[in-house]
Amino acid sequence: MKITRLETLHVKPRWLFLKLYTDDGIVGYGEPILEGKARTVEMAVKELSEQLLGEDPLRIEHLWQKMYRGAFYRGGPILVSAISGIEEALWDILGKYLKVPVYQLLGGACRERIRLYAHAGGATPEECAESALRRVKEGFTAVKTTPFGATRIVDTPEAVKKAEVRIKAMREAVGDKVDIAIDCHGRLSPAMAIRMAKALEPYHPMFLEEPCLPENVDTMVTIARSTSIPIATGERLFTKWGFREVLEKQAASILQPDLSHAGGIFECRKIAAMAETYYAAVAPHCPLGPIALAACIQLDACIPNFLIQEHVTLGEGYLKEPFKLRNGYIDIPTKPGLGIELDEEALRDKIFDGAWHTPILFHEDDGSLADW
């Protein structure tokens, strides 16, 4: 079997889908995407395709090494996101070829179902509470929220209080049986992260995600040692090399590799194994489309230290058979490969030119740029 063609599709609202064709008639799906840089990643996929055409798609590790190590410069969000989506498609092909789900090729299932969390939030405590309660009524047992906007390196007590009252309202609305995770989006300085964590500890968050930007691991260590809230990070880290120092310094107890950014399914399987040796959990990042979610689910099924899965879509309007939520979980898939099939008819009115840009935050008082 040989690779014959790679086709990319920009799909609303901001996703990039990949269809990898073979001369055997098997087509693999992947999602090589970086939010706000979809067209740049698309070009990287086209450049990488020159190394792939005519190759055996079943030699997944060999092709990954070829794409990653075959150039002088390695790593980074663009290159690794392109490799990630291609790698997902290669696993989809292998699973379809052998007629088994991908997780069966990675050690088999460790669980029968996958827990998902949904996003919630609002501009006021009342809106936050209503949003969280609505998600619980939809069947979710966990929600994630970002309770603050642009935050200064050292901000006012009011900024801390605004976040606290929102989380308090959510906790009071959903009770103690529902998990509430907090995403800081890297908007906080280490100093403000420590202040925020202290204020939010009474509401027992599931985790504090990206309390500061991940480039300086030592700062995250300082935060982790200052709070009882588990620290999570990883959406802006790439490959096992990017996660090494986080684990070695115990800067986080929950890793959040994004399978469409960090190197694909098998690379994230390696990251999960590294995390296991430090008793760390894995909660894959996935604010992306249904192909990325399908890849995450294959990983979630086969790693012993899986915690919970992010998602923004169950595939309605994109997949012929969307995922089904039951009591906060979805059953692990049983169909070959990634276990999904795109609804080509439904996709037709969702194709666009790929122009989507990450929002930019500014501080209201002086107009300076804030971290998003």
Contacts in CASP RR format, 6 or more apart in sequence:
PFRMAT RR
TARGET T0000
AUTHOR 0000-0000-0000
METHOD contacts of the structure
MODEL  1
MKITRLETLHVKPRWLFLKLYTDDGIVGYGEPILEGKARTVEMAVKELSE
QLLGEDPLRIEHLWQKMYRGAFYRGGPILVSAISGIEEALWDILGKYLKV
PVYQLLGGACRERIRLYAHAGGATPEECAESALRRVKEGFTAVKTTPFGA
TRIVDTPEAVKKAEVRIKAMREAVGDKVDIAIDCHGRLSPAMAIRMAKAL
EPYHPMFLEEPCLPENVDTMVTIARSTSIPIATGERLFTKWGFREVLEKQ
AASILQPDLSHAGGIFECRKIAAMAETYYAAVAPHCPLGPIALAACIQLD
ACIPNFLIQEHVTLGEGYLKEPFKLRNGYIDIPTKPGLGIELDEEALRDK
IFDGAWHTPILFHEDDGSLADW
1 22 0 8 1.000
1 23 0 8 1.000
1 24 0 8 1.000
1 26 0 8 1.000
1 56 0 8 1.000
1 57 0 8 1.000
1 58 0 8 1.000
1 93 0 8 1.000
1 97 0 8 1.000
2 22 0 8 1.000
2 23 0 8 1.000
2 54 0 8 1.000
2 55 0 8 1.000
2 56 0 8 1.000
2 57 0 8 1.000
3 20 0 8 1.000
3 21 0 8 1.000
3 22 0 8 1.000
3 52 0 8 1.000
3 53 0 8 1.000
3 54 0 8 1.000
3 55 0 8 1.000
3 56 0 8 1.000
3 57 0 8 1.000
4 21 0 8 1.000
4 22 0 8 1.000
4 23 0 8 1.000
4 53 0 8 1.000
4 54 0 8 1.000
5 20 0 8 1.000
5 21 0 8 1.000
5 53 0 8 1.000
6 18 0 8 1.000
6 19 0 8 1.000
6 20 0 8 1.000
6 21 0 8 1.000
6 45 0 8 1.000
6 46 0 8 1.000
6 49 0 8 1.000
6 52 0 8 1.000
6 86 0 8 1.000
7 18 0 8 1.000
7 19 0 8 1.000
7 20 0 8 1.000
7 21 0 8 1.000
8 16 0 8 1.000
8 17 0 8 1.000
8 18 0 8 1.000
8 19 0 8 1.000
8 32 0 8 1.000
8 42 0 8 1.000
8 45 0 8 1.000
8 46 0 8 1.000
9 16 0 8 1.000
9 17 0 8 1.000
9 18 0 8 1.000
9 19 0 8 1.000
9 347 0 8 1.000
9 351 0 8 1.000
10 16 0 8 1.000
10 38 0 8 1.000
10 39 0 8 1.000
10 42 0 8 1.000
10 351 0 8 1.000
10 352 0 8 1.000
10 353 0 8 1.000
10 354 0 8 1.000
11 17 0 8 1.000
11 289 0 8 1.000
11 318 0 8 1.000
11 347 0 8 1.000
11 350 0 8 1.000
11 351 0 8 1.000
11 352 0 8 1.000
12 350 0 8 1.000
12 351 0 8 1.000
12 352 0 8 1.000
13 356 0 8 1.000
14 33 0 8 1.000
14 35 0 8 1.000
14 36 0 8 1.000
14 38 0 8 1.000
14 354 0 8 1.000
14 356 0 8 1.000
15 31 0 8 1.000
15 33 0 8 1.000
15 38 0 8 1.000
15 288 0 8 1.000
15 289 0 8 1.000
15 292 0 8 1.000
16 31 0 8 1.000
16 32 0 8 1.000
16 33 0 8 1.000
16 38 0 8 1.000
16 41 0 8 1.000
16 42 0 8 1.000
16 354 0 8 1.000
17 29 0 8 1.000
17 30 0 8 1.000
17 31 0 8 1.000
17 291 0 8 1.000
17 342 0 8 1.000
18 28 0 8 1.000
18 29 0 8 1.000
18 30 0 8 1.000
18 31 0 8 1.000
18 32 0 8 1.000
18 45 0 8 1.000
18 85 0 8 1.000
18 86 0 8 1.000
18 88 0 8 1.000
18 89 0 8 1.000
18 291 0 8 1.000
19 27 0 8 1.000
19 28 0 8 1.000
19 29 0 8 1.000
19 30 0 8 1.000
19 89 0 8 1.000
20 27 0 8 1.000
20 28 0 8 1.000
20 29 0 8 1.000
20 30 0 8 1.000
20 57 0 8 1.000
20 86 0 8 1.000
20 89 0 8 1.000
20 90 0 8 1.000
20 92 0 8 1.000
20 93 0 8 1.000
21 27 0 8 1.000
21 28 0 8 1.000
22 57 0 8 1.000
22 93 0 8 1.000
24 97 0 8 1.000
26 93 0 8 1.000
26 96 0 8 1.000
26 97 0 8 1.000
27 93 0 8 1.000
28 89 0 8 1.000
28 90 0 8 1.000
28 92 0 8 1.000
28 93 0 8 1.000
28 96 0 8 1.000
28 338 0 8 1.000
29 88 0 8 1.000
29 89 0 8 1.000
29 92 0 8 1.000
29 291 0 8 1.000
29 294 0 8 1.000
29 338 0 8 1.000
29 340 0 8 1.000
29 342 0 8 1.000
30 85 0 8 1.000
30 86 0 8 1.000
30 88 0 8 1.000
30 89 0 8 1.000
30 92 0 8 1.000
30 260 0 8 1.000
30 291 0 8 1.000
30 292 0 8 1.000
30 295 0 8 1.000
30 338 0 8 1.000
31 85 0 8 1.000
31 88 0 8 1.000
31 260 0 8 1.000
31 288 0 8 1.000
31 289 0 8 1.000
31 291 0 8 1.000
31 292 0 8 1.000
31 295 0 8 1.000
32 41 0 8 1.000
32 42 0 8 1.000
32 44 0 8 1.000
32 45 0 8 1.000
32 81 0 8 1.000
32 82 0 8 1.000
32 83 0 8 1.000
32 84 0 8 1.000
32 85 0 8 1.000
32 86 0 8 1.000
32 88 0 8 1.000
32 260 0 8 1.000
33 41 0 8 1.000
33 81 0 8 1.000
33 85 0 8 1.000
33 260 0 8 1.000
33 288 0 8 1.000
33 292 0 8 1.000
34 40 0 8 1.000
34 41 0 8 1.000
34 77 0 8 1.000
34 78 0 8 1.000
34 81 0 8 1.000
34 261 0 8 1.000
35 287 0 8 1.000
35 288 0 8 1.000
35 356 0 8 1.000
35 358 0 8 1.000
36 356 0 8 1.000
36 357 0 8 1.000
36 358 0 8 1.000
37 77 0 8 1.000
37 78 0 8 1.000
37 81 0 8 1.000
38 354 0 8 1.000
38 356 0 8 1.000
39 354 0 8 1.000
39 355 0 8 1.000
40 78 0 8 1.000
41 78 0 8 1.000
41 81 0 8 1.000
41 82 0 8 1.000
44 78 0 8 1.000
44 79 0 8 1.000
44 81 0 8 1.000
44 82 0 8 1.000
45 82 0 8 1.000
45 85 0 8 1.000
45 86 0 8 1.000
48 67 0 8 1.000
48 82 0 8 1.000
48 83 0 8 1.000
48 86 0 8 1.000
51 63 0 8 1.000
51 66 0 8 1.000
51 67 0 8 1.000
51 70 0 8 1.000
52 63 0 8 1.000
52 67 0 8 1.000
52 86 0 8 1.000
55 63 0 8 1.000
57 63 0 8 1.000
57 90 0 8 1.000
57 93 0 8 1.000
57 94 0 8 1.000
58 90 0 8 1.000
58 93 0 8 1.000
58 94 0 8 1.000
58 97 0 8 1.000
60 87 0 8 1.000
60 90 0 8 1.000
60 91 0 8 1.000
60 94 0 8 1.000
60 266 0 8 1.000
61 266 0 8 1.000
63 86 0 8 1.000
63 87 0 8 1.000
63 90 0 8 1.000
64 83 0 8 1.000
64 87 0 8 1.000
64 263 0 8 1.000
64 266 0 8 1.000
64 267 0 8 1.000
67 82 0 8 1.000
67 83 0 8 1.000
67 86 0 8 1.000
68 74 0 8 1.000
68 75 0 8 1.000
68 79 0 8 1.000
68 80 0 8 1.000
68 83 0 8 1.000
68 239 0 8 1.000
71 79 0 8 1.000
73 79 0 8 1.000
75 238 0 8 1.000
75 239 0 8 1.000
76 238 0 8 1.000
77 236 0 8 1.000
77 238 0 8 1.000
77 261 0 8 1.000
80 238 0 8 1.000
80 239 0 8 1.000
80 261 0 8 1.000
80 262 0 8 1.000
80 263 0 8 1.000
81 260 0 8 1.000
81 261 0 8 1.000
83 263 0 8 1.000
83 264 0 8 1.000
84 258 0 8 1.000
84 259 0 8 1.000
84 260 0 8 1.000
84 261 0 8 1.000
84 262 0 8 1.000
84 263 0 8 1.000
84 264 0 8 1.000
84 267 0 8 1.000
85 260 0 8 1.000
85 264 0 8 1.000
87 263 0 8 1.000
87 264 0 8 1.000
87 265 0 8 1.000
87 266 0 8 1.000
87 267 0 8 1.000
88 259 0 8 1.000
88 260 0 8 1.000
88 264 0 8 1.000
88 265 0 8 1.000
88 291 0 8 1.000
88 292 0 8 1.000
88 295 0 8 1.000
88 338 0 8 1.000
91 102 0 8 1.000
91 105 0 8 1.000
91 265 0 8 1.000
91 266 0 8 1.000
91 295 0 8 1.000
91 298 0 8 1.000
91 337 0 8 1.000
91 338 0 8 1.000
92 102 0 8 1.000
92 337 0 8 1.000
92 338 0 8 1.000
92 339 0 8 1.000
93 337 0 8 1.000
94 102 0 8 1.000
94 105 0 8 1.000
94 337 0 8 1.000
95 101 0 8 1.000
95 102 0 8 1.000
95 105 0 8 1.000
95 336 0 8 1.000
95 337 0 8 1.000
96 336 0 8 1.000
96 337 0 8 1.000
98 105 0 8 1.000
98 336 0 8 1.000
99 336 0 8 1.000
100 336 0 8 1.000
100 337 0 8 1.000
101 298 0 8 1.000
101 301 0 8 1.000
101 332 0 8 1.000
101 333 0 8 1.000
101 334 0 8 1.000
101 335 0 8 1.000
101 336 0 8 1.000
101 337 0 8 1.000
101 339 0 8 1.000
102 265 0 8 1.000
102 295 0 8 1.000
102 298 0 8 1.000
102 337 0 8 1.000
102 338 0 8 1.000
103 109 0 8 1.000
103 298 0 8 1.000
103 299 0 8 1.000
103 301 0 8 1.000
103 302 0 8 1.000
103 332 0 8 1.000
106 265 0 8 1.000
106 266 0 8 1.000
106 269 0 8 1.000
106 298 0 8 1.000
106 299 0 8 1.000
106 302 0 8 1.000
107 302 0 8 1.000
108 301 0 8 1.000
108 302 0 8 1.000
109 301 0 8 1.000
109 302 0 8 1.000
109 332 0 8 1.000
110 301 0 8 1.000
110 302 0 8 1.000
110 303 0 8 1.000
110 304 0 8 1.000
110 306 0 8 1.000
111 300 0 8 1.000
111 301 0 8 1.000
111 306 0 8 1.000
111 332 0 8 1.000
112 331 0 8 1.000
112 332 0 8 1.000
113 326 0 8 1.000
113 329 0 8 1.000
113 330 0 8 1.000
113 331 0 8 1.000
113 332 0 8 1.000
114 297 0 8 1.000
114 300 0 8 1.000
114 301 0 8 1.000
114 306 0 8 1.000
114 309 0 8 1.000
114 329 0 8 1.000
114 330 0 8 1.000
114 331 0 8 1.000
114 332 0 8 1.000
115 141 0 8 1.000
115 142 0 8 1.000
115 307 0 8 1.000
115 308 0 8 1.000
115 309 0 8 1.000
115 328 0 8 1.000
115 329 0 8 1.000
116 140 0 8 1.000
116 142 0 8 1.000
116 308 0 8 1.000
116 309 0 8 1.000
116 310 0 8 1.000
116 311 0 8 1.000
116 325 0 8 1.000
116 328 0 8 1.000
116 329 0 8 1.000
116 330 0 8 1.000
117 140 0 8 1.000
117 142 0 8 1.000
117 143 0 8 1.000
117 144 0 8 1.000
117 179 0 8 1.000
117 181 0 8 1.000
117 308 0 8 1.000
117 309 0 8 1.000
117 310 0 8 1.000
117 311 0 8 1.000
118 135 0 8 1.000
118 138 0 8 1.000
118 140 0 8 1.000
118 142 0 8 1.000
118 143 0 8 1.000
118 144 0 8 1.000
118 311 0 8 1.000
119 135 0 8 1.000
119 143 0 8 1.000
119 144 0 8 1.000
119 145 0 8 1.000
119 312 0 8 1.000
120 128 0 8 1.000
120 131 0 8 1.000
120 132 0 8 1.000
120 134 0 8 1.000
120 135 0 8 1.000
120 143 0 8 1.000
120 144 0 8 1.000
120 145 0 8 1.000
120 170 0 8 1.000
121 127 0 8 1.000
121 128 0 8 1.000
121 131 0 8 1.000
121 132 0 8 1.000
121 145 0 8 1.000
121 146 0 8 1.000
121 147 0 8 1.000
121 166 0 8 1.000
121 170 0 8 1.000
122 128 0 8 1.000
122 131 0 8 1.000
122 145 0 8 1.000
122 166 0 8 1.000
124 166 0 8 1.000
125 165 0 8 1.000
125 166 0 8 1.000
125 168 0 8 1.000
125 169 0 8 1.000
126 169 0 8 1.000
128 145 0 8 1.000
128 147 0 8 1.000
128 166 0 8 1.000
128 167 0 8 1.000
128 169 0 8 1.000
128 170 0 8 1.000
129 169 0 8 1.000
129 170 0 8 1.000
129 172 0 8 1.000
129 173 0 8 1.000
130 173 0 8 1.000
131 143 0 8 1.000
131 145 0 8 1.000
132 143 0 8 1.000
132 145 0 8 1.000
132 170 0 8 1.000
132 173 0 8 1.000
132 174 0 8 1.000
132 178 0 8 1.000
132 180 0 8 1.000
133 173 0 8 1.000
133 174 0 8 1.000
135 143 0 8 1.000
136 143 0 8 1.000
136 174 0 8 1.000
136 178 0 8 1.000
138 325 0 8 1.000
139 325 0 8 1.000
139 327 0 8 1.000
139 328 0 8 1.000
140 178 0 8 1.000
140 325 0 8 1.000
140 328 0 8 1.000
141 177 0 8 1.000
141 178 0 8 1.000
141 179 0 8 1.000
141 327 0 8 1.000
141 328 0 8 1.000
142 178 0 8 1.000
142 179 0 8 1.000
142 180 0 8 1.000
142 181 0 8 1.000
142 206 0 8 1.000
142 308 0 8 1.000
142 328 0 8 1.000
143 170 0 8 1.000
143 174 0 8 1.000
143 178 0 8 1.000
143 179 0 8 1.000
143 180 0 8 1.000
143 181 0 8 1.000
144 180 0 8 1.000
144 181 0 8 1.000
144 182 0 8 1.000
144 183 0 8 1.000
144 209 0 8 1.000
144 310 0 8 1.000
145 166 0 8 1.000
145 167 0 8 1.000
145 170 0 8 1.000
145 180 0 8 1.000
145 181 0 8 1.000
145 182 0 8 1.000
145 183 0 8 1.000
146 182 0 8 1.000
146 183 0 8 1.000
146 184 0 8 1.000
146 185 0 8 1.000
146 187 0 8 1.000
147 162 0 8 1.000
147 163 0 8 1.000
147 164 0 8 1.000
147 166 0 8 1.000
147 167 0 8 1.000
147 182 0 8 1.000
148 159 0 8 1.000
148 162 0 8 1.000
148 163 0 8 1.000
148 184 0 8 1.000
148 187 0 8 1.000
148 188 0 8 1.000
148 196 0 8 1.000
149 187 0 8 1.000
149 361 0 8 1.000
149 370 0 8 1.000
150 187 0 8 1.000
150 361 0 8 1.000
150 362 0 8 1.000
150 363 0 8 1.000
150 364 0 8 1.000
150 370 0 8 1.000
150 371 0 8 1.000
151 159 0 8 1.000
151 187 0 8 1.000
151 188 0 8 1.000
151 189 0 8 1.000
151 192 0 8 1.000
151 370 0 8 1.000
152 159 0 8 1.000
152 189 0 8 1.000
152 192 0 8 1.000
152 363 0 8 1.000
152 370 0 8 1.000
153 189 0 8 1.000
153 191 0 8 1.000
153 192 0 8 1.000
154 189 0 8 1.000
154 191 0 8 1.000
154 192 0 8 1.000
155 192 0 8 1.000
159 192 0 8 1.000
160 192 0 8 1.000
160 195 0 8 1.000
160 196 0 8 1.000
160 199 0 8 1.000
161 199 0 8 1.000
163 196 0 8 1.000
163 199 0 8 1.000
163 200 0 8 1.000
164 199 0 8 1.000
164 200 0 8 1.000
167 180 0 8 1.000
167 182 0 8 1.000
167 200 0 8 1.000
167 203 0 8 1.000
167 205 0 8 1.000
168 203 0 8 1.000
170 180 0 8 1.000
170 203 0 8 1.000
171 180 0 8 1.000
171 203 0 8 1.000
171 204 0 8 1.000
174 180 0 8 1.000
176 204 0 8 1.000
179 206 0 8 1.000
179 308 0 8 1.000
180 203 0 8 1.000
180 204 0 8 1.000
180 205 0 8 1.000
180 206 0 8 1.000
181 205 0 8 1.000
181 206 0 8 1.000
181 207 0 8 1.000
181 209 0 8 1.000
181 232 0 8 1.000
182 200 0 8 1.000
182 205 0 8 1.000
182 207 0 8 1.000
182 208 0 8 1.000
182 209 0 8 1.000
182 229 0 8 1.000
183 209 0 8 1.000
183 210 0 8 1.000
184 193 0 8 1.000
184 196 0 8 1.000
184 208 0 8 1.000
184 209 0 8 1.000
184 210 0 8 1.000
184 211 0 8 1.000
184 212 0 8 1.000
185 209 0 8 1.000
185 210 0 8 1.000
185 371 0 8 1.000
185 372 0 8 1.000
186 210 0 8 1.000
186 211 0 8 1.000
186 212 0 8 1.000
186 213 0 8 1.000
186 371 0 8 1.000
187 361 0 8 1.000
187 370 0 8 1.000
187 371 0 8 1.000
187 372 0 8 1.000
188 196 0 8 1.000
188 211 0 8 1.000
188 212 0 8 1.000
189 212 0 8 1.000
190 211 0 8 1.000
190 212 0 8 1.000
190 219 0 8 1.000
190 220 0 8 1.000
190 222 0 8 1.000
190 223 0 8 1.000
193 208 0 8 1.000
193 211 0 8 1.000
193 212 0 8 1.000
193 223 0 8 1.000
194 222 0 8 1.000
194 223 0 8 1.000
194 226 0 8 1.000
194 227 0 8 1.000
196 208 0 8 1.000
196 211 0 8 1.000
197 208 0 8 1.000
197 211 0 8 1.000
197 223 0 8 1.000
197 226 0 8 1.000
197 227 0 8 1.000
197 229 0 8 1.000
198 226 0 8 1.000
198 227 0 8 1.000
200 208 0 8 1.000
200 229 0 8 1.000
201 227 0 8 1.000
201 228 0 8 1.000
201 229 0 8 1.000
205 229 0 8 1.000
206 230 0 8 1.000
206 308 0 8 1.000
207 229 0 8 1.000
207 230 0 8 1.000
207 231 0 8 1.000
207 232 0 8 1.000
207 253 0 8 1.000
207 254 0 8 1.000
207 283 0 8 1.000
208 223 0 8 1.000
208 227 0 8 1.000
208 229 0 8 1.000
208 230 0 8 1.000
208 231 0 8 1.000
208 232 0 8 1.000
209 232 0 8 1.000
209 233 0 8 1.000
209 256 0 8 1.000
210 232 0 8 1.000
210 233 0 8 1.000
210 234 0 8 1.000
210 235 0 8 1.000
210 236 0 8 1.000
211 220 0 8 1.000
211 223 0 8 1.000
211 231 0 8 1.000
212 219 0 8 1.000
212 220 0 8 1.000
212 223 0 8 1.000
213 236 0 8 1.000
213 371 0 8 1.000
214 220 0 8 1.000
214 233 0 8 1.000
214 234 0 8 1.000
214 236 0 8 1.000
214 237 0 8 1.000
214 246 0 8 1.000
217 245 0 8 1.000
217 246 0 8 1.000
217 249 0 8 1.000
217 251 0 8 1.000
218 249 0 8 1.000
218 251 0 8 1.000
220 231 0 8 1.000
220 233 0 8 1.000
220 246 0 8 1.000
220 251 0 8 1.000
220 252 0 8 1.000
221 249 0 8 1.000
221 250 0 8 1.000
221 251 0 8 1.000
223 231 0 8 1.000
224 231 0 8 1.000
224 250 0 8 1.000
224 251 0 8 1.000
224 252 0 8 1.000
224 253 0 8 1.000
230 252 0 8 1.000
230 253 0 8 1.000
230 254 0 8 1.000
231 251 0 8 1.000
231 252 0 8 1.000
231 253 0 8 1.000
231 254 0 8 1.000
232 252 0 8 1.000
232 253 0 8 1.000
232 254 0 8 1.000
232 255 0 8 1.000
232 256 0 8 1.000
232 283 0 8 1.000
233 246 0 8 1.000
233 251 0 8 1.000
233 252 0 8 1.000
233 254 0 8 1.000
233 255 0 8 1.000
233 256 0 8 1.000
234 243 0 8 1.000
234 246 0 8 1.000
234 252 0 8 1.000
234 255 0 8 1.000
234 256 0 8 1.000
234 257 0 8 1.000
234 258 0 8 1.000
234 262 0 8 1.000
234 285 0 8 1.000
235 256 0 8 1.000
235 257 0 8 1.000
235 258 0 8 1.000
235 261 0 8 1.000
235 285 0 8 1.000
236 261 0 8 1.000
237 243 0 8 1.000
237 246 0 8 1.000
237 257 0 8 1.000
237 262 0 8 1.000
238 261 0 8 1.000
238 262 0 8 1.000
238 263 0 8 1.000
239 262 0 8 1.000
239 263 0 8 1.000
239 267 0 8 1.000
240 267 0 8 1.000
240 270 0 8 1.000
240 271 0 8 1.000
240 274 0 8 1.000
243 255 0 8 1.000
243 257 0 8 1.000
243 262 0 8 1.000
243 271 0 8 1.000
243 274 0 8 1.000
243 275 0 8 1.000
244 274 0 8 1.000
245 251 0 8 1.000
246 252 0 8 1.000
246 255 0 8 1.000
247 255 0 8 1.000
247 274 0 8 1.000
247 275 0 8 1.000
247 277 0 8 1.000
247 278 0 8 1.000
247 280 0 8 1.000
250 278 0 8 1.000
252 280 0 8 1.000
253 279 0 8 1.000
253 280 0 8 1.000
253 281 0 8 1.000
254 280 0 8 1.000
254 281 0 8 1.000
254 282 0 8 1.000
254 283 0 8 1.000
254 307 0 8 1.000
255 271 0 8 1.000
255 272 0 8 1.000
255 275 0 8 1.000
255 280 0 8 1.000
255 281 0 8 1.000
255 282 0 8 1.000
255 283 0 8 1.000
256 282 0 8 1.000
256 283 0 8 1.000
256 284 0 8 1.000
256 285 0 8 1.000
256 310 0 8 1.000
257 268 0 8 1.000
257 271 0 8 1.000
257 272 0 8 1.000
257 282 0 8 1.000
257 284 0 8 1.000
257 285 0 8 1.000
258 284 0 8 1.000
258 285 0 8 1.000
258 286 0 8 1.000
258 288 0 8 1.000
258 292 0 8 1.000
259 265 0 8 1.000
259 268 0 8 1.000
259 284 0 8 1.000
259 286 0 8 1.000
259 292 0 8 1.000
259 295 0 8 1.000
259 296 0 8 1.000
259 299 0 8 1.000
260 286 0 8 1.000
260 288 0 8 1.000
260 292 0 8 1.000
260 295 0 8 1.000
261 285 0 8 1.000
262 268 0 8 1.000
262 271 0 8 1.000
264 295 0 8 1.000
265 295 0 8 1.000
265 298 0 8 1.000
265 299 0 8 1.000
268 282 0 8 1.000
268 284 0 8 1.000
268 299 0 8 1.000
269 299 0 8 1.000
269 302 0 8 1.000
269 303 0 8 1.000
271 282 0 8 1.000
272 282 0 8 1.000
272 299 0 8 1.000
272 303 0 8 1.000
272 305 0 8 1.000
272 306 0 8 1.000
273 303 0 8 1.000
275 281 0 8 1.000
275 282 0 8 1.000
275 305 0 8 1.000
276 303 0 8 1.000
276 304 0 8 1.000
276 305 0 8 1.000
279 305 0 8 1.000
280 305 0 8 1.000
281 305 0 8 1.000
281 306 0 8 1.000
281 307 0 8 1.000
282 303 0 8 1.000
282 305 0 8 1.000
282 306 0 8 1.000
282 307 0 8 1.000
283 306 0 8 1.000
283 307 0 8 1.000
283 308 0 8 1.000
283 309 0 8 1.000
283 310 0 8 1.000
284 296 0 8 1.000
284 299 0 8 1.000
284 300 0 8 1.000
284 309 0 8 1.000
284 310 0 8 1.000
285 310 0 8 1.000
286 292 0 8 1.000
286 293 0 8 1.000
286 296 0 8 1.000
286 309 0 8 1.000
286 310 0 8 1.000
286 311 0 8 1.000
286 312 0 8 1.000
287 310 0 8 1.000
287 312 0 8 1.000
288 312 0 8 1.000
289 312 0 8 1.000
289 313 0 8 1.000
289 315 0 8 1.000
289 318 0 8 1.000
290 313 0 8 1.000
290 314 0 8 1.000
290 315 0 8 1.000
290 318 0 8 1.000
290 319 0 8 1.000
290 322 0 8 1.000
290 323 0 8 1.000
290 340 0 8 1.000
291 338 0 8 1.000
291 340 0 8 1.000
291 342 0 8 1.000
293 309 0 8 1.000
293 311 0 8 1.000
293 313 0 8 1.000
293 314 0 8 1.000
293 315 0 8 1.000
293 323 0 8 1.000
294 333 0 8 1.000
294 338 0 8 1.000
294 339 0 8 1.000
294 340 0 8 1.000
295 338 0 8 1.000
296 309 0 8 1.000
296 311 0 8 1.000
297 309 0 8 1.000
297 323 0 8 1.000
297 330 0 8 1.000
297 332 0 8 1.000
297 333 0 8 1.000
298 333 0 8 1.000
298 337 0 8 1.000
298 338 0 8 1.000
299 306 0 8 1.000
300 306 0 8 1.000
300 309 0 8 1.000
301 332 0 8 1.000
314 322 0 8 1.000
314 323 0 8 1.000
314 324 0 8 1.000
314 325 0 8 1.000
314 330 0 8 1.000
315 322 0 8 1.000
315 323 0 8 1.000
316 322 0 8 1.000
317 343 0 8 1.000
317 346 0 8 1.000
317 350 0 8 1.000
318 342 0 8 1.000
318 343 0 8 1.000
318 346 0 8 1.000
318 347 0 8 1.000
318 350 0 8 1.000
319 340 0 8 1.000
319 341 0 8 1.000
319 342 0 8 1.000
319 343 0 8 1.000
320 340 0 8 1.000
320 341 0 8 1.000
320 342 0 8 1.000
320 343 0 8 1.000
321 340 0 8 1.000
321 341 0 8 1.000
323 330 0 8 1.000
324 330 0 8 1.000
324 331 0 8 1.000
333 339 0 8 1.000
333 340 0 8 1.000
358 372 0 8 1.000
359 372 0 8 1.000
360 369 0 8 1.000
360 372 0 8 1.000
361 369 0 8 1.000
361 370 0 8 1.000
361 371 0 8 1.000
361 372 0 8 1.000
362 368 0 8 1.000
362 369 0 8 1.000
362 370 0 8 1.000
363 369 0 8 1.000
363 370 0 8 1.000
END
